[in-house]
Amino acid sequence: MIGIIDYGMGNLFSVSKALERLSAPYFISENKDKLLQADALILPGVGAFKDAMEKLKETGLSEMIHTFVESGKPLLGICLGMQLLFESSEENGLSEGLKLLPGKVIRFSGISKDGTAYKVPHMGWNKLHFKKGSLVTPNIDDDFVYFVHSYYADTKEEVIIASCSYDKEVPAVVGRNNVYGMQFHPEKSSKLGMHLLSNFANLIQKG
């Protein structure tokens, strides 16, 4: 059973509907004890990094997430949820993250190296390029997924599973051990997004 963490800043409806289409059993909860009993957790997120971290800390959910990860069970962060996995973010002033993955979340500058302006936020379909295999990438091919974000993770090469190009290389799928993140919305990303979400759900059977 997959637990979707409800902390007031996640797109719970679209994620839950995607899991229903995959016939993956799930529940939505803010209860720490119940979430710890899940076989896997999804941390969704929309909005500002600082606000999200404050809510996770106030509710004790940040501590619960660390306990869950230490148990070895899989965790997936989606969109803002992925950014929260990193050490910090510069959004609205420097804020500490969950520190489950190395790196800092920074804003697209909007100006390329040659001085050309580009659109921020990064919004729309971009092609993923898979850089290495992982437990969430069996039978996966490069394809397009849907992004909406103004900030991206500046992280170590070792945690980048897939990236896309938007002025610079943008980490799009990340992972280390049992912690995974997807910067785009897999539930809104057609075939490839659903395939990745399905692979994550299948980790329960492998665990």
Secondary structure in CASP SS format (residue, H / E / C, confidence):
PFRMAT SS
TARGET T0000
AUTHOR 0000-0000-0000
METHOD secondary structure of the structure
MODEL  1
M C 1.00
I E 1.00
G E 1.00
I E 1.00
I E 1.00
D C 1.00
Y C 1.00
G C 1.00
M C 1.00
G C 1.00
N C 1.00
L H 1.00
F H 1.00
S H 1.00
V H 1.00
S H 1.00
K H 1.00
A H 1.00
L H 1.00
E H 1.00
R H 1.00
L C 1.00
S C 1.00
A C 1.00
P C 1.00
Y E 1.00
F E 1.00
I E 1.00
S E 1.00
E C 1.00
N C 1.00
K H 1.00
D H 1.00
K H 1.00
L H 1.00
L H 1.00
Q C 1.00
A C 1.00
D C 1.00
A E 1.00
L E 1.00
I E 1.00
L E 1.00
P C 1.00
G C 1.00
V C 1.00
G C 1.00
A C 1.00
F H 1.00
K H 1.00
D H 1.00
A H 1.00
M H 1.00
E H 1.00
K H 1.00
L H 1.00
K H 1.00
E H 1.00
T C 1.00
G C 1.00
L H 1.00
S H 1.00
E H 1.00
M H 1.00
I H 1.00
H H 1.00
T H 1.00
F H 1.00
V H 1.00
E H 1.00
S C 1.00
G C 1.00
K C 1.00
P C 1.00
L E 1.00
L E 1.00
G E 1.00
I E 1.00
C C 1.00
L H 1.00
G H 1.00
M H 1.00
Q H 1.00
L C 1.00
L C 1.00
F C 1.00
E C 1.00
S E 1.00
S E 1.00
E C 1.00
E C 1.00
N C 1.00
G C 1.00
L C 1.00
S E 1.00
E E 1.00
G C 1.00
L C 1.00
K C 1.00
L C 1.00
L C 1.00
P C 1.00
G E 1.00
K E 1.00
V E 1.00
I E 1.00
R E 1.00
F C 1.00
S C 1.00
G C 1.00
I E 1.00
S C 1.00
K C 1.00
D C 1.00
G C 1.00
T C 1.00
A E 1.00
Y C 1.00
K C 1.00
V C 1.00
P C 1.00
H E 1.00
M E 1.00
G E 1.00
W E 1.00
N E 1.00
K E 1.00
L C 1.00
H E 1.00
F E 1.00
K C 1.00
K C 1.00
G C 1.00
S C 1.00
L C 1.00
V C 1.00
T C 1.00
P C 1.00
N C 1.00
I C 1.00
D C 1.00
D C 1.00
D C 1.00
F E 1.00
V E 1.00
Y E 1.00
F E 1.00
V E 1.00
H E 1.00
S C 1.00
Y E 1.00
Y E 1.00
A E 1.00
D E 1.00
T E 1.00
K C 1.00
E H 1.00
E H 1.00
V H 1.00
I E 1.00
I E 1.00
A E 1.00
S E 1.00
C E 1.00
S E 1.00
Y C 1.00
D C 1.00
K C 1.00
E E 1.00
V E 1.00
P E 1.00
A E 1.00
V E 1.00
V E 1.00
G E 1.00
R E 1.00
N C 1.00
N C 1.00
V E 1.00
Y E 1.00
G E 1.00
M E 1.00
Q C 1.00
F C 1.00
H C 1.00
P H 1.00
E H 1.00
K H 1.00
S C 1.00
S H 1.00
K H 1.00
L H 1.00
G H 1.00
M H 1.00
H H 1.00
L H 1.00
L H 1.00
S H 1.00
N H 1.00
F H 1.00
A H 1.00
N H 1.00
L H 1.00
I H 1.00
Q H 1.00
K H 1.00
G C 1.00
END
